[in-house]
Structures are given as structure tokens and as C-alpha cells.
């Protein structure tokens, strides 16, 4: 592991911190490898029930570092197709596949790969001065064609992809991309407050719902309900389901353990 990405666990919360502030946390290959490793750790550690991703310094993430992507330990593959598949899309897929809620704590800039990582989270919290964008076209690249379109529609996504413009945190909030919009000095507390709420929830059921929602996104209704039924069946066999039912019978608040 490099020091370009940090990982800290406090109780059931695992925090991944992008730690390359001099470059506005632009991603190089070391960082991509480290983020994937920490997401794998969060997946394997049963005691981690919520994951938070944040950026150190002046910005969340300014995108890919096109100058310094190749490093000694993680050089660029000779095959460009492999390079692009193993880049930030691998982080997005790992985040979507993690059956635990993920919070993106975003400030100042979330551009390119940085915005894609934020959009792959289950909750985005941003400070009011934040600017978002997918300026791939400014570098002659075609990318960013999946998540934003999925969330705001073709024409809105086309505006920002084809023109390379940025949009504001208020616009993102109005489009319902953000869970919460805060002042800069309130962002950390807001993210931790949300994490605390999630930690106390039935996170095993949340994980099953997350998988079902992503799996059934483009299915017809019959197929989608079949996925839902299997998800419900899976949750029936969890300890949290038993606790939820028992708490209801006893007229008390449930105490879930994410199992």
C-alpha cells in the first residue's frame, strides 16, 4: 500500500481517504490499486458495516492524473483496453458490488473519475461550493457515458459530457443526486451522522436491497420482482430479520448487527 490512500476503521465505519492533496487527489495507478484493496478489506471484514470515501486537502478528487498514471509498482498495461478496464471503472464496479452502504463525502471538486466514484456511492454529501463535471471531452476522451446518464437522463448528461461544463452542488441537489448539501464546516459532521444512522440499521438487508436494485435496474417488472423475491428470501434467513420481528413483538427498538 502507498500513502496516497489511507484507510481507517472506527467501530463499524471504514473510511477511505484519498491522500494526494498536492494534486487535488487526482488518481494514479497506485491510488486505484489501493482503493480497490481497501474496498476488498471492507467487504471481507464483517465488523465493517458502512464505508465512507473522502478526500484530503482542498478537493475530493480532480479525476485521473493523465500525466502520472504509470508508476513503478503499478505501470500502465501495454494494452490500452486493459488499462481503461482496470482504471476507475474497476472502482465503480467494486463499489456497486459491495453489499454495504457507501457514503461519498465530497468537497470543492469532483471531476471525471472523481465524479464517477461519487456517483457509484449510495449517498453523496457535498459542501455548497463543490463543482462537479465530466470534462473528458476537453482531453479528447470518450468516457463517463454510464452513471450520469442513468441518473439524470440523456439530454442532461449530453450537455455536460459534450460541452465539458461543470455543474454546481445546488444543481446536483436539485437533480436529487445529493443526499445532503451542507456548509463546508458542517460536511464532516453530516457524513458521520449519516454513517451512525446506517451503522445502527439492518445493514445485511441494505446490502441485499442494494444488490437487487442494481441487478434489476433494466429488467422488466416480472424479472425484477423475481429478483426482489430472492432478496427477500435471503433477508428472511438473517439474524437481523429475527431481531426485527422480535423487537416488533416486544414493542422496542431493534438492535441490529448486520448479520
Secondary structure, 3 states (H helix, E strand, C coil): CCCCEEEEEECCEEEEEECCHHHCCCECHHHHHHHHHHHHHHHHCCCCCEEEEEECCCCCECCECCCCCCCCCCCCCCCHHHHHHCCHHHHHHHHHHCCCEEEEEECCEEECHHHHHHHHCCEEEEECCCEEECHHHHHCCCCCCCHHHHHHCHHHHHHHHHHCCEEEHHHHHHCCCCCEEECHHHHHHHHHHHHHHHHCCCHHHHHHHHHHHHHCCCCCHHHHHHHHHHHHHHHHCCHHHHHHHHHHHCCCCCCCCCC
